Amino acid sequence: MPSSSEYRPTRRIEGKPRVVVTRRLLPETEARMSELFDVTLSAEDKPLSREQLVAALNTAHVLVPTVTDAIDADLIAQAGPQFGLIANFGAGTEHIDLAAARARKIMVTNTPGVFTDDTADMTIALIISVARRLNYGGRTLRAGKWEGWAPSTMLGHRLSGKTLGIVGMGRIGQAVAHRARAFGLNVAYHSRHRLPEAFETMLGATYVDDLDDLVAAADILTLHCPASPETLHMIDARRIALMKPSAYLVNTARGQLVDEEALIEALVAGRIGGAGLDVFEHEPQVDARLLAHSNVAILPHMGSATFEGRIASGDKVIANIRFWADGHRPPDQVLQGLV
């Protein structure tokens, strides 16, 4: 990989940098941005239109997008000569064309690590919810259909002794593995890079070289991979068919990792036990069959939704902008995909 010095800004912004923020952030973050930058904040908490994004790239020095903004090559090509930084709010950058940004000498930063614990907590919550049928029980109670305790209804599965298969053993995958031990789960994992033996011992995790083997062995399969062309529909009809009929699929990463139609077909046919979903293939649209299914624990992309995480992410965005505007390399510059 080229040396980091190649990616340092070559200019310093005189005065306050002009910054456009595409979504509403927490008041603390917006107030601090207003102090430090010539900032245009989001009046309505809705994704900007393409025309608004083009206007932002032609007037601002910095754009602060989120995962709901598609910053593609055509959009980047329309950026004005003053534009120099995409300071993403969030760790994922699949919505930004990194190669196109590099070609225009536009820097990209993100906010890694701040949502690790939040997403891991939500993963465990969904694992418990789908295995113990909490979603179904709550629906039954709210609908006024509960007829009282009975020995053979509302039955789920205990977690202790079950095999948790983790796909992707980065920060979040490791945090999930750490939590899983407290519930007596046996942890197995598949990842592009195997962890050092000391890490495996600490986490009580067993490496499985073949993803198909992990899918077939897991009682609960949880996904922690970024969205990319390589991971698109990595859990497809073929792999879902490998799962145990009693197994659960949990996804708090990106909806595109799962072929949603294949998942729905398997759920309706009873070929898998259930699913715990915080993300969806066509957000914000959610298939009505998922909403209606009795053993799908379902949430509206809440994995990172904590005050602490969102404040920390805002702090990182501000730091990245300040470093860049002062002519220094930001601490969270994204280098993936650079050649």
Sine and cosine of phi, psi and omega as CSV:
sin_phi,cos_phi,sin_psi,cos_psi,sin_omega,cos_omega
0.00,0.00,0.60,-0.80,0.02,-1.00
-0.87,0.49,0.40,-0.92,0.00,-1.00
-0.92,0.40,0.47,-0.88,-0.06,-1.00
-0.90,0.45,-0.39,0.92,-0.03,-1.00
-0.89,0.45,-0.40,0.92,0.00,-1.00
-0.92,0.38,-0.32,0.95,-0.12,-0.99
-0.97,-0.22,0.09,1.00,-0.02,-1.00
-0.97,0.25,0.56,-0.83,0.04,-1.00
-0.88,0.48,0.49,-0.87,0.01,-1.00
-0.95,-0.30,0.10,0.99,-0.02,-1.00
-0.64,-0.77,0.38,-0.92,0.06,-1.00
-0.87,-0.49,0.71,-0.70,-0.02,-1.00
-0.99,0.15,0.83,-0.55,0.07,-1.00
-0.99,0.12,0.77,-0.64,-0.05,-1.00
0.98,0.19,-0.27,-0.96,-0.02,-1.00
-0.98,0.18,0.75,-0.67,0.07,-1.00
-0.93,0.37,0.58,-0.81,0.06,-1.00
-0.99,0.11,0.85,-0.53,-0.12,-0.99
-0.82,-0.57,0.72,-0.69,0.09,-1.00
-0.90,-0.43,0.79,-0.61,0.01,-1.00
-0.95,-0.31,0.79,-0.62,-0.15,-0.99
-0.99,0.11,-0.38,0.92,-0.04,-1.00
-0.74,-0.67,0.30,-0.95,0.09,-1.00
-0.93,0.37,0.76,-0.65,0.10,-1.00
-0.95,-0.32,0.04,-1.00,-0.01,-1.00
-0.91,0.42,0.52,-0.86,-0.06,-1.00
-0.81,0.59,-0.61,0.79,0.00,-1.00
-0.88,0.48,-0.67,0.74,-0.01,-1.00
-0.93,0.36,-0.71,0.71,-0.01,-1.00
-0.90,0.44,-0.61,0.79,0.01,-1.00
-0.91,0.42,-0.68,0.73,0.00,-1.00
-0.92,0.40,-0.65,0.76,0.06,-1.00
-0.88,0.48,-0.64,0.77,-0.01,-1.00
-0.91,0.42,-0.51,0.86,0.05,-1.00
-0.95,0.31,-0.64,0.77,-0.18,-0.98
-1.00,-0.06,-0.48,0.87,-0.17,-0.99
-0.80,-0.60,0.29,-0.96,0.23,-0.97
-1.00,0.07,1.00,0.07,-0.24,-0.97
-0.95,-0.30,0.64,-0.77,0.17,-0.98
-0.95,-0.30,0.93,-0.37,-0.04,-1.00
-1.00,-0.02,0.30,-0.95,-0.01,-1.00
-0.97,0.23,0.86,-0.51,0.02,-1.00
-0.96,0.29,-0.59,0.81,0.04,-1.00
-0.84,-0.55,0.67,-0.74,-0.06,-1.00
-0.99,0.17,0.91,0.42,0.05,-1.00
-0.71,-0.70,0.50,-0.87,0.04,-1.00
-0.84,0.54,0.63,-0.78,0.05,-1.00
-0.93,0.38,0.51,-0.86,0.10,-0.99
-0.95,0.32,0.25,-0.97,0.02,-1.00
-0.88,0.47,-0.62,0.78,0.02,-1.00
-0.90,0.45,-0.62,0.79,0.02,-1.00
-0.93,0.37,-0.60,0.80,0.04,-1.00
-0.91,0.41,-0.68,0.73,0.05,-1.00
-0.86,0.51,-0.70,0.72,0.01,-1.00
-0.88,0.48,-0.64,0.77,0.01,-1.00
-0.89,0.45,-0.70,0.72,-0.02,-1.00
-0.94,0.35,-0.28,0.96,0.01,-1.00
-0.99,-0.10,-0.14,0.99,-0.03,-1.00
-0.85,-0.53,-0.48,0.88,-0.12,-0.99
-0.99,-0.10,0.32,-0.95,0.21,-0.98
-1.00,0.09,-0.52,0.85,-0.16,-0.99
-0.69,-0.72,0.67,-0.74,0.16,-0.99
-0.92,-0.40,0.71,-0.71,0.07,-1.00
-0.92,-0.39,1.00,-0.01,0.00,-1.00
-1.00,-0.06,0.07,-1.00,0.14,-0.99
-0.77,-0.64,-0.06,-1.00,-0.04,-1.00
-0.88,0.47,-0.30,0.95,-0.01,-1.00
-0.99,0.11,-0.02,1.00,-0.02,-1.00
-0.95,-0.31,0.83,-0.56,0.04,-1.00
-1.00,-0.01,0.96,-0.29,0.00,-1.00
-0.97,-0.22,1.00,0.10,-0.11,-0.99
-1.00,-0.09,0.01,-1.00,-0.08,-1.00
-0.89,0.46,-0.64,0.77,-0.02,-1.00
-0.90,0.43,-0.63,0.78,0.03,-1.00
-0.92,0.40,-0.73,0.69,-0.02,-1.00
-0.88,0.47,-0.57,0.82,0.00,-1.00
-0.89,0.45,-0.36,0.93,-0.02,-1.00
-1.00,-0.06,0.06,1.00,-0.01,-1.00
-0.92,0.40,0.58,-0.82,0.04,-1.00
-0.97,0.26,0.23,-0.97,-0.05,-1.00
-0.91,0.42,-0.37,0.93,0.00,-1.00
-0.98,0.18,-0.31,0.95,-0.12,-0.99
-0.97,0.24,0.71,-0.70,-0.07,-1.00
-0.61,-0.80,-0.16,0.99,-0.10,-1.00
-0.57,-0.82,0.76,-0.65,0.22,-0.98
-0.96,-0.27,0.97,-0.24,-0.05,-1.00
-0.99,-0.16,1.00,0.07,-0.13,-0.99
-0.93,0.37,0.68,-0.73,0.11,-0.99
-1.00,-0.03,0.99,-0.15,-0.08,-1.00
0.77,-0.64,0.31,-0.95,-0.06,-1.00
-0.99,0.11,-0.61,0.79,-0.06,-1.00
-0.94,0.35,0.66,-0.75,-0.01,-1.00
-0.80,-0.60,0.32,0.95,-0.04,-1.00
-0.92,0.39,-0.30,0.96,0.02,-1.00
-1.00,0.05,0.04,1.00,-0.01,-1.00
-0.88,-0.47,0.74,-0.67,0.06,-1.00
-0.99,0.15,0.99,-0.12,-0.09,-1.00
-0.91,0.42,-0.62,0.78,-0.01,-1.00
-0.91,0.43,-0.65,0.76,0.02,-1.00
-0.91,0.41,-0.63,0.78,0.03,-1.00
-0.90,0.44,-0.69,0.73,0.01,-1.00
-0.89,0.45,-0.65,0.76,-0.01,-1.00
-0.88,0.48,-0.52,0.86,0.03,-1.00
-1.00,-0.05,0.12,0.99,-0.05,-1.00
0.85,0.53,0.61,0.79,0.08,-1.00
-0.99,-0.17,0.81,-0.58,-0.02,-1.00
-0.99,0.15,0.51,-0.86,0.06,-1.00
-0.82,-0.58,0.75,-0.66,0.11,-0.99
-0.82,-0.57,0.30,-0.96,0.06,-1.00
-0.64,-0.77,-0.19,-0.98,-0.04,-1.00
-0.77,-0.64,0.96,0.29,-0.10,-1.00
-0.96,0.28,0.48,-0.88,0.19,-0.98
1.00,0.07,-0.33,0.94,-0.15,-0.99
-0.97,0.24,-0.36,0.93,-0.04,-1.00
-0.96,-0.29,0.20,0.98,-0.08,-1.00
-0.86,0.51,-0.82,0.58,-0.04,-1.00
-0.92,0.40,-0.62,0.78,-0.02,-1.00
-0.88,0.47,-0.71,0.70,-0.02,-1.00
-0.94,0.34,-0.62,0.79,0.05,-1.00
-0.90,0.43,-0.65,0.76,0.05,-1.00
-0.87,0.49,-0.70,0.71,-0.02,-1.00
-0.91,0.41,-0.57,0.82,0.05,-1.00
-0.88,0.48,-0.74,0.68,0.02,-1.00
-0.89,0.46,-0.63,0.77,0.02,-1.00
-0.87,0.50,-0.68,0.74,0.01,-1.00
-0.94,0.35,-0.60,0.80,0.05,-1.00
-0.87,0.50,-0.73,0.68,0.02,-1.00
-0.90,0.44,-0.69,0.72,-0.07,-1.00
-0.88,0.47,-0.72,0.70,-0.06,-1.00
-0.97,0.25,-0.60,0.80,-0.02,-1.00
-0.94,0.35,-0.60,0.80,-0.02,-1.00
-0.99,-0.15,0.10,1.00,0.08,-1.00
0.87,0.50,0.63,0.78,-0.01,-1.00
-0.91,0.42,-0.61,0.79,0.01,-1.00
-0.88,0.48,-0.72,0.69,-0.01,-1.00
-0.91,0.42,-0.68,0.73,0.01,-1.00
-0.89,0.46,-0.66,0.75,0.02,-1.00
-0.90,0.43,-0.65,0.76,0.04,-1.00
-0.88,0.47,-0.70,0.72,-0.03,-1.00
-0.88,0.48,-0.69,0.73,-0.01,-1.00
-0.91,0.41,-0.73,0.68,-0.03,-1.00
-0.91,0.42,-0.49,0.87,0.01,-1.00
-0.99,0.15,0.00,1.00,0.00,-1.00
0.95,0.32,0.43,0.90,-0.06,-1.00
-0.97,-0.24,0.03,1.00,-0.01,-1.00
-0.97,0.23,0.79,-0.61,-0.05,-1.00
-0.96,-0.29,0.24,0.97,0.03,-1.00
0.97,-0.24,0.18,-0.98,-0.04,-1.00
-0.90,0.45,0.62,-0.78,0.08,-1.00
-0.55,-0.84,0.52,-0.86,-0.11,-0.99
-0.96,0.28,-0.22,0.98,-0.10,-1.00
-0.80,-0.60,0.35,0.94,0.04,-1.00
-0.84,-0.54,0.29,-0.96,0.01,-1.00
0.87,0.49,0.46,0.89,-0.10,-0.99
-0.99,0.17,0.69,-0.72,0.12,-0.99
-0.81,-0.59,-0.43,-0.90,-0.01,-1.00
-0.82,-0.57,0.63,-0.78,0.11,-0.99
-0.95,0.30,0.43,-0.90,-0.03,-1.00
-1.00,0.08,-0.59,0.81,-0.09,-1.00
-0.83,0.55,0.77,-0.63,0.02,-1.00
1.00,0.01,-0.18,0.98,0.01,-1.00
-0.99,0.15,0.35,-0.94,0.02,-1.00
-0.99,-0.13,0.86,-0.51,0.08,-1.00
-0.99,-0.13,0.89,-0.46,0.05,-1.00
-0.99,-0.12,0.88,-0.48,-0.02,-1.00
-0.97,-0.26,0.84,-0.54,0.04,-1.00
-0.97,-0.23,0.96,-0.29,-0.07,-1.00
0.98,-0.20,0.97,-0.25,-0.10,-1.00
-0.93,-0.36,0.80,0.61,0.15,-0.99
-1.00,0.10,-0.47,-0.88,-0.03,-1.00
-0.83,0.56,-0.76,0.65,-0.09,-1.00
-0.94,0.33,-0.68,0.73,0.03,-1.00
-0.84,0.54,-0.67,0.74,0.02,-1.00
-0.92,0.40,-0.63,0.78,0.03,-1.00
-0.91,0.42,-0.59,0.81,0.07,-1.00
-0.91,0.40,-0.70,0.72,0.01,-1.00
-0.87,0.50,-0.67,0.75,0.02,-1.00
-0.87,0.49,-0.70,0.72,0.00,-1.00
-0.94,0.34,-0.58,0.82,-0.08,-1.00
-0.89,0.46,-0.51,0.86,-0.02,-1.00
-0.88,0.48,-0.55,0.84,-0.01,-1.00
-0.92,0.40,-0.36,0.93,0.00,-1.00
-0.99,-0.15,0.12,0.99,0.04,-1.00
0.97,0.26,0.33,0.94,0.02,-1.00
-0.99,0.16,0.59,-0.80,0.14,-0.99
-1.00,0.03,0.85,-0.53,-0.14,-0.99
-0.98,-0.18,0.81,-0.58,0.17,-0.99
-0.81,-0.58,0.45,-0.90,-0.07,-1.00
-0.52,-0.86,0.40,-0.92,0.15,-0.99
-0.77,-0.64,0.69,-0.72,-0.02,-1.00
-0.42,-0.91,0.35,-0.94,0.03,-1.00
-0.86,0.51,-0.58,0.82,-0.02,-1.00
-0.82,-0.57,0.81,-0.59,0.02,-1.00
-0.94,0.33,0.62,-0.79,0.04,-1.00
-0.95,0.32,0.44,-0.90,0.15,-0.99
-0.86,0.52,0.47,-0.88,-0.06,-1.00
-0.84,0.55,-0.59,0.80,0.00,-1.00
-0.89,0.45,-0.61,0.79,0.04,-1.00
-0.92,0.39,-0.68,0.73,0.03,-1.00
-0.86,0.50,-0.67,0.74,0.01,-1.00
-0.90,0.43,-0.70,0.71,-0.01,-1.00
-0.88,0.48,-0.64,0.77,-0.04,-1.00
-1.00,0.03,-0.17,0.99,-0.08,-1.00
0.90,0.43,0.60,0.80,-0.12,-0.99
-0.94,-0.35,0.64,-0.77,0.02,-1.00
-0.94,-0.33,0.78,-0.63,-0.01,-1.00
-0.99,0.17,0.70,-0.72,0.07,-1.00
-0.87,-0.49,0.89,-0.46,-0.13,-0.99
-0.93,0.37,-0.58,0.81,-0.07,-1.00
-0.97,-0.25,0.84,-0.54,-0.02,-1.00
-0.86,0.50,-0.62,0.78,0.02,-1.00
-0.85,0.52,-0.64,0.77,0.01,-1.00
-0.91,0.42,-0.63,0.77,0.03,-1.00
-0.91,0.41,-0.70,0.72,0.01,-1.00
-0.85,0.53,-0.67,0.74,-0.05,-1.00
-0.95,0.32,-0.50,0.87,-0.10,-1.00
-1.00,0.02,-0.38,0.93,-0.16,-0.99
-0.97,0.25,0.67,-0.74,0.22,-0.98
-0.99,0.12,-0.50,0.86,0.08,-1.00
-0.71,-0.70,0.80,-0.61,0.00,-1.00
-0.91,-0.41,0.85,-0.53,-0.03,-1.00
-0.84,-0.54,0.67,-0.74,-0.17,-0.99
-0.96,-0.29,0.75,-0.66,-0.01,-1.00
-0.61,-0.79,0.82,0.57,-0.02,-1.00
-0.88,-0.47,0.46,-0.89,0.13,-0.99
-0.96,0.27,0.36,-0.93,0.10,-0.99
-0.99,0.16,0.75,-0.66,0.01,-1.00
-0.34,-0.94,0.20,-0.98,0.08,-1.00
-0.84,0.54,-0.52,0.85,-0.03,-1.00
-0.96,0.27,-0.48,0.88,-0.04,-1.00
-0.98,-0.18,-0.03,1.00,0.03,-1.00
-0.85,0.52,0.83,-0.55,0.01,-1.00
0.80,0.60,0.62,0.78,0.05,-1.00
-0.89,0.45,-0.47,0.88,0.15,-0.99
-0.98,-0.21,1.00,-0.05,-0.06,-1.00
-0.94,-0.34,-0.15,-0.99,-0.05,-1.00
-0.86,0.51,-0.63,0.78,-0.02,-1.00
-0.90,0.43,-0.71,0.70,-0.03,-1.00
-0.96,0.29,-0.58,0.81,0.06,-1.00
-0.88,0.48,-0.58,0.82,0.03,-1.00
-0.92,0.40,-0.37,0.93,0.04,-1.00
-0.98,0.21,-0.34,0.94,-0.08,-1.00
-0.94,0.34,0.47,-0.88,0.09,-1.00
-0.89,0.46,0.55,-0.84,0.04,-1.00
-0.87,0.50,-0.39,0.92,0.00,-1.00
-0.99,-0.13,0.01,1.00,-0.13,-0.99
-0.97,0.23,0.39,-0.92,0.02,-1.00
-0.89,-0.46,0.62,-0.78,0.08,-1.00
-0.95,-0.32,0.79,-0.62,0.00,-1.00
-0.85,-0.53,0.74,-0.67,-0.03,-1.00
-0.69,-0.72,0.94,-0.35,0.12,-0.99
-0.88,-0.47,0.27,0.96,-0.08,-1.00
-0.99,-0.13,-1.00,0.06,0.03,-1.00
-0.63,-0.78,0.65,-0.76,-0.05,-1.00
-0.88,0.47,-0.48,0.87,-0.07,-1.00
-0.94,0.34,-0.19,0.98,0.03,-1.00
-0.93,0.37,-0.38,0.92,-0.11,-0.99
-0.90,-0.44,0.73,-0.68,0.18,-0.98
-0.96,0.29,0.99,-0.16,-0.16,-0.99
-0.89,0.45,-0.60,0.80,0.02,-1.00
-0.90,0.43,-0.66,0.75,0.03,-1.00
-0.91,0.41,-0.62,0.79,0.04,-1.00
-0.90,0.44,-0.71,0.70,-0.01,-1.00
-0.88,0.47,-0.69,0.72,0.02,-1.00
-0.86,0.51,-0.66,0.76,0.01,-1.00
-0.93,0.37,-0.62,0.78,0.03,-1.00
-0.91,0.41,-0.72,0.69,-0.02,-1.00
-0.90,0.44,-0.60,0.80,-0.01,-1.00
-0.99,0.13,-0.10,0.99,0.00,-1.00
0.96,0.29,0.43,0.90,-0.02,-1.00
-1.00,0.09,-0.24,0.97,0.18,-0.98
-0.72,-0.69,0.28,-0.96,-0.14,-0.99
-0.97,0.25,-0.54,0.84,-0.04,-1.00
0.22,-0.98,-0.09,-1.00,-0.02,-1.00
-0.52,-0.86,0.52,-0.85,0.13,-0.99
-0.87,-0.50,0.92,-0.40,-0.18,-0.98
-0.81,-0.58,0.78,-0.62,0.12,-0.99
-0.92,-0.39,-0.15,0.99,-0.02,-1.00
-0.69,-0.73,0.39,-0.92,-0.13,-0.99
-0.63,-0.78,0.41,-0.91,-0.11,-0.99
-0.92,0.40,-0.54,0.84,-0.09,-1.00
-0.82,-0.57,0.71,0.70,-0.01,-1.00
-0.83,0.56,0.61,-0.79,0.07,1.00
-1.00,0.04,0.11,0.99,0.06,-1.00
-0.96,0.28,0.70,-0.72,0.03,-1.00
-0.80,-0.60,0.78,-0.63,-0.04,-1.00
-0.86,0.51,0.75,-0.66,-0.05,-1.00
-0.87,0.50,-0.47,0.88,0.00,-1.00
-0.93,0.37,-0.52,0.86,0.09,-1.00
-0.94,0.33,-0.68,0.74,0.00,-1.00
-0.88,0.47,-0.57,0.82,-0.10,-1.00
-1.00,0.05,-0.32,0.95,-0.14,-0.99
-0.92,0.38,0.68,-0.73,-0.11,-0.99
-0.95,0.32,-0.34,0.94,0.00,-1.00
-0.80,-0.60,0.72,0.69,0.21,-0.98
-0.87,-0.49,0.92,-0.39,0.11,-0.99
-0.99,0.11,0.83,-0.56,-0.26,-0.97
-0.72,-0.69,0.70,-0.72,-0.01,-1.00
-0.67,-0.74,0.44,-0.90,-0.06,-1.00
-1.00,-0.04,0.94,0.34,0.08,-1.00
0.76,0.65,0.87,0.49,-0.07,-1.00
-0.96,-0.28,0.10,1.00,-0.12,-0.99
-0.83,0.56,-0.58,0.82,-0.03,-1.00
-0.98,-0.21,0.18,0.98,-0.17,-0.99
-1.00,0.08,0.95,0.31,0.17,-0.99
-0.80,-0.60,0.49,-0.87,0.06,-1.00
-0.86,0.51,-0.69,0.73,-0.07,-1.00
-0.89,0.45,-0.70,0.71,-0.03,-1.00
-0.92,0.40,-0.67,0.74,-0.04,-1.00
-0.94,0.35,-0.58,0.82,0.07,-1.00
-0.91,0.41,-0.70,0.72,0.00,-1.00
-0.89,0.45,-0.62,0.78,0.04,-1.00
-0.91,0.42,-0.67,0.74,0.06,-1.00
-0.88,0.47,-0.64,0.77,0.04,-1.00
-0.88,0.48,-0.64,0.77,0.02,-1.00
-0.92,0.39,-0.67,0.75,0.04,-1.00
-0.84,0.54,-0.74,0.68,-0.02,-1.00
-0.88,0.48,-0.70,0.71,0.01,-1.00
-0.88,0.47,-0.68,0.74,0.00,-1.00
-0.89,0.46,-0.67,0.74,0.02,-1.00
-0.90,0.43,-0.69,0.72,-0.04,-1.00
-0.90,0.44,-0.69,0.73,0.04,-1.00
-0.87,0.50,-0.73,0.68,-0.04,-1.00
-0.90,0.44,-0.72,0.70,-0.04,-1.00
-0.90,0.43,-0.46,0.89,0.03,-1.00
-1.00,0.10,0.01,1.00,0.03,-1.00
1.00,0.05,0.29,0.96,0.00,-1.00
-0.93,-0.37,0.30,-0.95,0.05,-1.00
-0.96,0.26,0.82,-0.57,0.02,-1.00
-0.90,0.44,0.49,-0.87,-0.03,-1.00
-0.92,0.40,-0.39,0.92,-0.09,-1.00
-0.88,-0.48,0.66,0.75,0.05,-1.00
-0.92,0.39,0.69,-0.72,0.01,-1.00
-1.00,0.05,0.84,-0.54,-0.02,-1.00
-0.93,-0.36,-0.10,0.99,-0.04,-1.00
-0.84,0.54,0.67,-0.75,0.10,-1.00
0.99,0.10,-0.06,1.00,0.00,-1.00
-0.99,0.13,0.58,-0.81,-0.03,-1.00
-0.80,-0.60,0.00,0.00,0.00,0.00
